[in-house]
Amino acid sequence: MTLIRTGAPAAYTAELVTDEAAFAALGPSWTRLHRRCSTATPFQSHPWLHAWWRSYGRPGRLRLLLVRHGADLVAAAPLTAVRHPLPALVPLGGAISDYGDVLVDDDHGDAALTTLTELLTAAARTALIDLREVRPGGAAERIYDRWSGPRRRVEDSLCLELPAAPLADLVARLPSAKAQQRVRAKLRKLDALGVRRRTVAPDEVAGALGRLLDLHRLQWRGRGVTGEHLRPRFRDHLVRAAGPMVRSGDAVVTEFLLDGEVVAVDLTLLSPRLAGGYLYGAHPCLRERRADVAVMLLDACAGYAAGRGTLSLLRGDEPYKRHWRPEPVVNQRLLLARRRTAPLLTAALCEVAARRHAKELLRRRAAVSGPATTSRA
């Protein structure tokens, strides 16, 4: 831990943490901060970030920028240093996290935010601050608004969101009585088949997630799948993160049983204002028996989302999500620099433009050649 001088009031201190053991020890204070930050998503929880670091972190690259008020942690920017394609500080959680953000205690807003902004400004002397996948309204937007140096905001991934409501209310959102009747028929079909669900206890999470990933591999066999989800490091991350998150109420693992056998497993992540269905695995026998897996999963997830404001379908624009008439919400990428690192910001914007051009070319090619089966799941 290194204390950093800032212009903050005397009661506030700034720290840079680069040691993994110190990161692990931050668990209780980080969790209290996460609870007190109304914009926090599950992907800023300590179990998620620390598990990610253990699976994906590079030695010597950890950069935790912390603000304390006395002994209390009141703001944090969980970052890691990268060197390619540009020297930058990027959020922990990487590509497997649907949202990235900083944390700021709601009760210490202005002072904590000012101190954290000063910390990030000092860090930007030698690297671009590249905050990816910031959900609109996130705490990082308040950093962006205060930033005095070069800055740019560009669009990142598209997420689809529903109100946190019971499934009956979500069915009522469908555009026609016929569409509503179809969903109710699918629910009756699940009941007729005898599909039952159970919430997995904390000490059963590791085994259930193993079954989830095995079923996930099976359901996508022969089709496009996110390769990272099949790797041992992802499995290790998920087990390390989900166990503590289930114990603290920040995640729920659900098993679906048919004829006494587990045929599907779902992981839903939770924060005070948001629930998100993160990953599932389903046996092909469900589709063979004409069970609608999407309806089955949404029914469970909607129950867990009650009172949280938002039921996020997370990243991706798959047709089955659009069926529910969700609200499209585009994450933001916030690029922050100082005058000496402004060329890094320019280079990052050039990379963004090149990637968009390449995606447009692929989209046009796909439109000519016909649709392909792909998924980020």
N, C-alpha and C positions, 0 to 999 in steps of 0.2 A: 504494500500500500504506500502510495506517495501522496502527501498533502500538496495541493495546488493553491497558489495565491490567487484570489479573485477580488473584485470590488464589492462582494456581497456583504450584507450586514454581519456584524461580529458573531452573531449566534449561528450563522451558516458556515459550514466548512465544505471544501471540495476535495475529492480524492480520486486518484487513478489506481485501479486494482488490475494487476496483470498476472496474479498468481492463482492457479486453479484451486488450491486448497482454501484460499481466502474466498473464492467464489462459492465453494461448497458451504462454507461457514455462514454465508450471507442468507441462507435459506429462510430462517424465521423473519428477519427484518425485511427481506425482499417480499415475502408473502404478505406482510402487513401493508407494505407500500402498494402492492398489486391490488389489495382489497380497497385501498383508499383512493385509487385512480379510476375515476368513472369511465374513462375511455379505454381502459385496458381490455385486451382480448386474451383468450387462453394462451396464445403464443408468446405472451410476455411473462408468463408465470415462471417461477424459479425452477420447478421440476422440468418443464419443457426445455428451457434454455440450457440448464446445466447438463441435462441428458444429451442435448444436441452437441454441446461442447465436447463431451466425452466421446461421442461417436465421430464428430466431424472437425473438431477444433485442431488447429496446428500449433505446436509448441511455440511459445514466444509471441503469439499473435493476439492474445486476449487483451481487450481494452474495455474495462468497465469504468465509466465516468459516473461518479456518485456525489450526491449532495446530501449533507446531514444538517439537521437542526438539533443541536446538542447531540444526543446519542441516537436520535431517530433518523432513519433513512427516509428522505422526502422527495428525492428525484434520482433517476438512474437512466443512463443510456447504455444498453448492453451491446457492445460492438466488438468486431474483430478486424484486424488489419489484413488487407489483401494487397498483393503486388501486381497481379495481372487481372485484366488487361491494363489497369492503371493503379498507381498507389492510392488506396482509398481505405476508409473506415466504413464498414457495412454492418448491418444488424446481425446479431446472433440469430440462428434459426434457419438461415439460408433458404434454399429453394423448396424445402419440405414444409415451410411455414407459410400459411396463407396471408397472414398479416404481420407487419413489422411496425414497431413504434418505440418511443421512449415512455417512461413512467414519471408522472408528476403527482404528488399528493394534492388532492383537491383543496385541502385546508392551508396549503403553503404556496398557492398558485404563483403569484408574481415573483416573490423573492426566490423560491426554488427554481422557477423557470429562468429567471435572469442569471442565476449562478450556473445552471446547466448550460445555458447559451454561451456564457463566458468560457466554460470548460471546452465546449465544442469548437469555439472560435480559436482557442489555443491549439487544439488538436489539428485544426485545418491549416496550420502553418506548413505542414509537410505532406498532407494527404487530403484528398477530396472526401467530404462527408457525403455519403451516398445512402440515403435512407429509403429503402425499397418497400413496396407493398403497404404503404401507410393508408389505413382506412380513412375516408373523409370524416373530419371531425377529430382525428387522432391528436394526441398531445404534441407530436412532432410538428404539426401544422403551426402550433403556437411558437415553436422555435423558429420555423421558417418566417413567420410574420415579423419576428424581432431581429432577424439576421441583417447585419449592416453591410456585409460583403457581397460579392457576386453570388447569385442564386438563380436556380431555374426549377420549375415544376413541370413534370411531364407525366403523361398517363402511364400507369402500370397495368396490372391484370384486372380483368373484369370479374366481379363477384355478383352473385344473384342472391337477393334477400327477400324473405317473407316476414310478415308480422309474427311474433311469438304468440300463436293462438292454437286452440285445439284443432284436430284434424277436421272436425265438422265445420268449423269456421273457414278453414282453408278450402274445403270442398265448395263452400258457398261462394268463394271467389271465382270459381270456374265460369267461363263465359256463357254456358248454356245449360239448360236443365238436362239435356242428353248427356253432356260431359259429366255432370254431377252424378247422374244415375250410373254411369259406367264405373266411377270410383266406388260408389256404394256397393255395386255388384262385385267388384274386386275384393272389397273387405269381407263380404259374405263368403266369397270363394275361399279366402284364407281361413275363415272360421270353419267352413265345411271340411277343408283338408285337415283341420286339427293343428294348425300351426300355433305354437305357444311361445311366449318369450319369458325370459328370466333375466333379472339384473345380476350381474356377476359381482361377487363379494371381493373386497380388496385382496385377500390372500389367494384368490383364484385368477387374478388378472393376467399373470404371465402365461398360464396355460391357455386362457381364452384368446389372448392376442396371438399366440402361436397358431391356434386353429383359424383365427381370422386371416392371417397371412397365408396359410396353406390353402384356404378356400379362395382367397383373392387370386392366388396363382392359378388355381384350377378354373375359376370363372373366366379368366382372360386368356387361357391357353389357346394359342393359335391366332390371337388377335393383338392389336396394339395395346401396350400397357406401359406405365411408367417404370422403367427398369430399376430405378432406385428402390422402389418398394419391394423388390425381390432380393435385395442385398442384405447380408448379415448385419452390417452396421446400422441399417434402418431398423431391422428387427430389434437390435440391442437398444437403440434409441427409444423406440416405442415402448418397450417393456420398462425401461428405467423411468421414463416420463409418466406413463399412464398409471403405474402403481400408486405413487404418491398423490397424483391428481385425483384418482378415484377416492383415496382416503380423505382428502380435503374437500371433496365435493366439486372439484373442477373438471371432472370427466365422469362419464358413465359408459361401461361396457355392457352390451346386451347380447345375449345368445338367443337364437330362434331355433326351436326344436320341432321336428316332425317325426312321428312314430318313435319318439324317445331319442332320436339322434340329432346332434347339432348340425343344422343345415345352413346357418348364416350367423355371422357375428358382426356387430357394429360398434364403432368407437365414436362417441359424441363428446366434444370438448365444450366446456362451459366457463363463462365469466358472468359477473353480475348483470350485465346488460345484453349478453349475446350467447347463443348456443349455435354450434356448428357441427354438422355431420361430417367427420373428418375422413374416415375410411371404413370400408366394409368388405367382407368376403361372403359370397353366397354360392352354394352348390348348384350346378346346372340342373339338378333334378327339380328345383323349384320352378324354373321356366318350363321344363318338360311337362310339369303338372299344371301349367298355366297359372301359377301364382305370381302376382305382380310384386316383384321385389321392391321397386321404388315406392309403391304405396305402403308396403309393409314397414319399410325403414322410416318413411316420413311420419307414419302413425306413431312410432316409438319416439322419434326425435322431437315431434311437436309436444309430446307430453313432458319431456325434459326441459323444453324451452319456456314453459309457462312462467309468466311474470318477468321475463328477461328482456322484453322489448323487441328483440330481433332473432329470427331463426335464419341463420345464414346457410346457404347451400355452397358457400365458399367459392373458390376459383373454378372457372370453366363454364362454358356456354352450351352444355349438352342438351339435346332436344327434350329429354325426359324432365329436366329442370324447368324449361320454358313452359311445359304443360301446366304448371301451377301459377302462371302469371306473376312471376317474381319481379321485384324492382331491380333493374340493373344498377350496380354501384361500382364505379371504377376506382380502384386503388391509385394512390399517387406515389410517384418517385420524386423525392425532394433532394436536390443537388445543392450543396452548400460549399462555398470556397472563400478564400481570401484573395487579395490581389495577386500574391505571388503564386497561388495555386489555381488561378483562373484558367490557365491553359489546360489543366486537367478537366475542368468543367466543360470547356469547349470540346475536348476530345471525347468526353462521355456523351455529349449531345450528338456528335458525329456518329458514334457507335449506335446510339438509339435510332438515328435516321437510317443508317445502313440496315439495321435489323428490320425496321418497318418496311423498307423497300424489298428486302428479301422475302418477308412474309407475304407481301402483296403479290410478288411474282409466283410464290408457291400457291397462293389462293387462286390466282388466275389459271395456273396450270391444272390445279385440281378441278376447277370448274369445267375445263375443257375435257379432261380425261375421265371425270366421274368421281363420285364420292368414295372415300376410303374409310375403313373402320379404325378409329383411333380413340384414345381416352387418356386423360391424365390420372384416372383413378388407379 
